[in-house]
Amino acid sequence: MTREEALAEARTAIGRAKTLAGHAENAAHNNDLRHKAPGFAAAGAAWADVARSYTAIAAVLPEPKPTSDNETPEV
């Protein structure tokens, strides 16, 4: 896994966490859906943990070496 791949996974997980947090908030404000709020919140928290994990992985991976316009990045 490269640093950019880990960051891409983190961004995906952040998006899922954000979406689920929104669902949890909406459910918390709706009497008919309030019972679903804890589940949405827990799932969102799990995705936030995944995002933090991928961010930590990215932090320890080497950055790609600078290249010219005609070269592919090396790690």
PyMOL CGO cylinders between C-alpha atoms (Angstrom):
from pymol import cmd
from pymol.cgo import CYLINDER

trace = [
    CYLINDER, 0.00, 0.00, 0.00, 1.30, 3.43, -0.87, 0.3, 1, 1, 1, 1, 1, 1,
    CYLINDER, 1.30, 3.43, -0.87, 0.82, 6.59, 1.13, 0.3, 1, 1, 1, 1, 1, 1,
    CYLINDER, 0.82, 6.59, 1.13, -1.64, 7.94, -1.45, 0.3, 1, 1, 1, 1, 1, 1,
    CYLINDER, -1.64, 7.94, -1.45, -3.65, 4.70, -1.35, 0.3, 1, 1, 1, 1, 1, 1,
    CYLINDER, -3.65, 4.70, -1.35, -3.86, 4.87, 2.44, 0.3, 1, 1, 1, 1, 1, 1,
    CYLINDER, -3.86, 4.87, 2.44, -4.98, 8.50, 2.27, 0.3, 1, 1, 1, 1, 1, 1,
    CYLINDER, -4.98, 8.50, 2.27, -7.60, 7.62, -0.35, 0.3, 1, 1, 1, 1, 1, 1,
    CYLINDER, -7.60, 7.62, -0.35, -8.96, 4.89, 1.95, 0.3, 1, 1, 1, 1, 1, 1,
    CYLINDER, -8.96, 4.89, 1.95, -8.99, 7.38, 4.83, 0.3, 1, 1, 1, 1, 1, 1,
    CYLINDER, -8.99, 7.38, 4.83, -10.95, 9.88, 2.73, 0.3, 1, 1, 1, 1, 1, 1,
    CYLINDER, -10.95, 9.88, 2.73, -13.49, 7.21, 1.80, 0.3, 1, 1, 1, 1, 1, 1,
    CYLINDER, -13.49, 7.21, 1.80, -13.90, 6.20, 5.45, 0.3, 1, 1, 1, 1, 1, 1,
    CYLINDER, -13.90, 6.20, 5.45, -14.28, 9.85, 6.49, 0.3, 1, 1, 1, 1, 1, 1,
    CYLINDER, -14.28, 9.85, 6.49, -17.08, 10.25, 3.95, 0.3, 1, 1, 1, 1, 1, 1,
    CYLINDER, -17.08, 10.25, 3.95, -18.90, 7.22, 5.33, 0.3, 1, 1, 1, 1, 1, 1,
    CYLINDER, -18.90, 7.22, 5.33, -18.44, 8.43, 8.90, 0.3, 1, 1, 1, 1, 1, 1,
    CYLINDER, -18.44, 8.43, 8.90, -19.81, 11.84, 7.97, 0.3, 1, 1, 1, 1, 1, 1,
    CYLINDER, -19.81, 11.84, 7.97, -22.83, 10.34, 6.21, 0.3, 1, 1, 1, 1, 1, 1,
    CYLINDER, -22.83, 10.34, 6.21, -23.64, 8.07, 9.14, 0.3, 1, 1, 1, 1, 1, 1,
    CYLINDER, -23.64, 8.07, 9.14, -23.23, 10.93, 11.61, 0.3, 1, 1, 1, 1, 1, 1,
    CYLINDER, -23.23, 10.93, 11.61, -25.79, 12.87, 9.58, 0.3, 1, 1, 1, 1, 1, 1,
    CYLINDER, -25.79, 12.87, 9.58, -28.17, 9.91, 9.65, 0.3, 1, 1, 1, 1, 1, 1,
    CYLINDER, -28.17, 9.91, 9.65, -27.71, 9.61, 13.41, 0.3, 1, 1, 1, 1, 1, 1,
    CYLINDER, -27.71, 9.61, 13.41, -28.44, 13.30, 13.91, 0.3, 1, 1, 1, 1, 1, 1,
    CYLINDER, -28.44, 13.30, 13.91, -31.54, 13.16, 11.71, 0.3, 1, 1, 1, 1, 1, 1,
    CYLINDER, -31.54, 13.16, 11.71, -32.80, 10.05, 13.49, 0.3, 1, 1, 1, 1, 1, 1,
    CYLINDER, -32.80, 10.05, 13.49, -32.22, 11.65, 16.88, 0.3, 1, 1, 1, 1, 1, 1,
    CYLINDER, -32.22, 11.65, 16.88, -34.53, 14.50, 15.90, 0.3, 1, 1, 1, 1, 1, 1,
    CYLINDER, -34.53, 14.50, 15.90, -37.28, 12.23, 14.56, 0.3, 1, 1, 1, 1, 1, 1,
    CYLINDER, -37.28, 12.23, 14.56, -39.48, 10.43, 17.10, 0.3, 1, 1, 1, 1, 1, 1,
    CYLINDER, -39.48, 10.43, 17.10, -40.20, 7.58, 14.68, 0.3, 1, 1, 1, 1, 1, 1,
    CYLINDER, -40.20, 7.58, 14.68, -36.50, 6.99, 13.93, 0.3, 1, 1, 1, 1, 1, 1,
    CYLINDER, -36.50, 6.99, 13.93, -34.95, 7.84, 17.29, 0.3, 1, 1, 1, 1, 1, 1,
    CYLINDER, -34.95, 7.84, 17.29, -34.38, 4.15, 18.07, 0.3, 1, 1, 1, 1, 1, 1,
    CYLINDER, -34.38, 4.15, 18.07, -32.04, 3.94, 15.06, 0.3, 1, 1, 1, 1, 1, 1,
    CYLINDER, -32.04, 3.94, 15.06, -29.80, 6.84, 16.13, 0.3, 1, 1, 1, 1, 1, 1,
    CYLINDER, -29.80, 6.84, 16.13, -27.47, 4.76, 18.35, 0.3, 1, 1, 1, 1, 1, 1,
    CYLINDER, -27.47, 4.76, 18.35, -26.86, 2.27, 15.55, 0.3, 1, 1, 1, 1, 1, 1,
    CYLINDER, -26.86, 2.27, 15.55, -26.05, 5.02, 13.05, 0.3, 1, 1, 1, 1, 1, 1,
    CYLINDER, -26.05, 5.02, 13.05, -23.79, 6.70, 15.61, 0.3, 1, 1, 1, 1, 1, 1,
    CYLINDER, -23.79, 6.70, 15.61, -21.93, 3.46, 16.37, 0.3, 1, 1, 1, 1, 1, 1,
    CYLINDER, -21.93, 3.46, 16.37, -21.41, 2.70, 12.68, 0.3, 1, 1, 1, 1, 1, 1,
    CYLINDER, -21.41, 2.70, 12.68, -20.19, 6.25, 12.10, 0.3, 1, 1, 1, 1, 1, 1,
    CYLINDER, -20.19, 6.25, 12.10, -17.76, 5.93, 15.00, 0.3, 1, 1, 1, 1, 1, 1,
    CYLINDER, -17.76, 5.93, 15.00, -16.44, 2.66, 13.56, 0.3, 1, 1, 1, 1, 1, 1,
    CYLINDER, -16.44, 2.66, 13.56, -15.81, 4.32, 10.20, 0.3, 1, 1, 1, 1, 1, 1,
    CYLINDER, -15.81, 4.32, 10.20, -14.08, 7.22, 11.97, 0.3, 1, 1, 1, 1, 1, 1,
    CYLINDER, -14.08, 7.22, 11.97, -11.79, 4.64, 13.62, 0.3, 1, 1, 1, 1, 1, 1,
    CYLINDER, -11.79, 4.64, 13.62, -11.05, 3.17, 10.19, 0.3, 1, 1, 1, 1, 1, 1,
    CYLINDER, -11.05, 3.17, 10.19, -10.20, 6.64, 8.88, 0.3, 1, 1, 1, 1, 1, 1,
    CYLINDER, -10.20, 6.64, 8.88, -7.83, 7.25, 11.80, 0.3, 1, 1, 1, 1, 1, 1,
    CYLINDER, -7.83, 7.25, 11.80, -6.18, 3.88, 11.20, 0.3, 1, 1, 1, 1, 1, 1,
    CYLINDER, -6.18, 3.88, 11.20, -5.54, 4.59, 7.52, 0.3, 1, 1, 1, 1, 1, 1,
    CYLINDER, -5.54, 4.59, 7.52, -4.27, 8.05, 8.41, 0.3, 1, 1, 1, 1, 1, 1,
    CYLINDER, -4.27, 8.05, 8.41, -1.81, 6.51, 10.87, 0.3, 1, 1, 1, 1, 1, 1,
    CYLINDER, -1.81, 6.51, 10.87, -0.67, 4.05, 8.21, 0.3, 1, 1, 1, 1, 1, 1,
    CYLINDER, -0.67, 4.05, 8.21, -0.18, 6.88, 5.72, 0.3, 1, 1, 1, 1, 1, 1,
    CYLINDER, -0.18, 6.88, 5.72, 1.86, 8.81, 8.26, 0.3, 1, 1, 1, 1, 1, 1,
    CYLINDER, 1.86, 8.81, 8.26, 4.50, 6.08, 8.48, 0.3, 1, 1, 1, 1, 1, 1,
    CYLINDER, 4.50, 6.08, 8.48, 4.70, 5.32, 4.76, 0.3, 1, 1, 1, 1, 1, 1,
    CYLINDER, 4.70, 5.32, 4.76, 7.33, 7.15, 2.74, 0.3, 1, 1, 1, 1, 1, 1,
    CYLINDER, 7.33, 7.15, 2.74, 6.30, 10.02, 0.52, 0.3, 1, 1, 1, 1, 1, 1,
    CYLINDER, 6.30, 10.02, 0.52, 6.78, 9.43, -3.21, 0.3, 1, 1, 1, 1, 1, 1,
    CYLINDER, 6.78, 9.43, -3.21, 10.04, 10.78, -4.55, 0.3, 1, 1, 1, 1, 1, 1,
    CYLINDER, 10.04, 10.78, -4.55, 9.70, 13.89, -6.71, 0.3, 1, 1, 1, 1, 1, 1,
    CYLINDER, 9.70, 13.89, -6.71, 9.75, 13.10, -10.41, 0.3, 1, 1, 1, 1, 1, 1,
    CYLINDER, 9.75, 13.10, -10.41, 9.91, 14.94, -13.66, 0.3, 1, 1, 1, 1, 1, 1,
    CYLINDER, 9.91, 14.94, -13.66, 6.83, 15.15, -15.91, 0.3, 1, 1, 1, 1, 1, 1,
    CYLINDER, 6.83, 15.15, -15.91, 7.91, 12.02, -17.83, 0.3, 1, 1, 1, 1, 1, 1,
    CYLINDER, 7.91, 12.02, -17.83, 8.60, 9.69, -14.90, 0.3, 1, 1, 1, 1, 1, 1,
    CYLINDER, 8.60, 9.69, -14.90, 6.34, 7.62, -12.69, 0.3, 1, 1, 1, 1, 1, 1,
    CYLINDER, 6.34, 7.62, -12.69, 6.64, 8.19, -8.93, 0.3, 1, 1, 1, 1, 1, 1,
    CYLINDER, 6.64, 8.19, -8.93, 8.88, 5.86, -6.97, 0.3, 1, 1, 1, 1, 1, 1,
    CYLINDER, 8.88, 5.86, -6.97, 8.28, 4.88, -3.39, 0.3, 1, 1, 1, 1, 1, 1,
]
cmd.load_cgo(trace, "trace")
